[in-house]
Amino acid sequence: MKTLALSSMAALIALLCAAPASAFQCPKLVKQLQDATANRYDATASAAKVAAAQSNALHAAGNHAEAEKVAKDALTTLGIKS
């Protein structure tokens, strides 16, 4: 019984620590987009810049899953693996 309780607590702690970590990936992805489009002026880069701004706004609003999706899609459009 004691082992089950310890295992459950360890799993709960791991889950609680993993959730906030993904929330901090959004700014990293936005920065990656900004760096990739800094010296580009084509239509694809322009769309990626808009997506970076949208992703940043979603992150600020607390919608991290959508922010990450928008940023990753834009990186894929640029040909960058995320």
N, C-alpha and C positions, 0 to 999 in steps of 0.2 A: 504494500500500500504506500509505503514511504517513497519507494522508487517511482511509482506512478505519479505521485504528487510532484516530485522533483522534476520528472520528465515533462510534465504538463507546464510547470513554471518556466522551465528552460525554453520550451516551445513558444510560450506566450511572450517571453522577453525577446526572443529572436524575431517574432512577428512584429512586435511593437517597435523594435529598432530598425527593421527593414522598411517599414512604410514611410517614415520621414526621409529616408535616404533617397528614394526615388523622386521626392518633391524637389530636391536640389539639383536634379539633372537638367531641368528646364533652362536655367541661366547658362549652363555650360553649352547646351545645344545652340542657344541663341548666339552666344559668343562665337561659336564655331561658324554659324551662318554669317555673322557680321565680318569675321575675318576672311571667309571665302569670297565674299562679295565686295570687299573694300575697294578693290581696283578694277571692278568689272562694271560695265555700263550697258550690257545687253539686256534683252527682255527677260531672259531666264533669271539673271541676277536681280533685276528689278522686282520680279515676282517673289524671289527669295527674300529680299529686303522687306517686302510687305508682310510675308509670312513670319519673319523674325519679329516684327513689331506686333503682329497679331499674337504670336506665341508668348511674347513678353507680357502682353496685356492679359492673356488667359492665366498666365502664371501669377500675376499680381492679384487677379480675382480669385485665386485658389483652385482653379480648374487645371490641375497639373497633368492629368492624363491627356486632356485635349491639347494642352500646350505642347506636351512632348510629341504627340502625334503630328501636329502641324509642323513643328520644327524638323522632325525626322523625315516627313514627306518632302519638305523643301530641300533638305540635304540630299535626299535621293534624287530629286530633280536636277540638282547640281552635279550629280555623279559622285557624291561623297558618302561613304559608308558611315553609319552612326552606331 
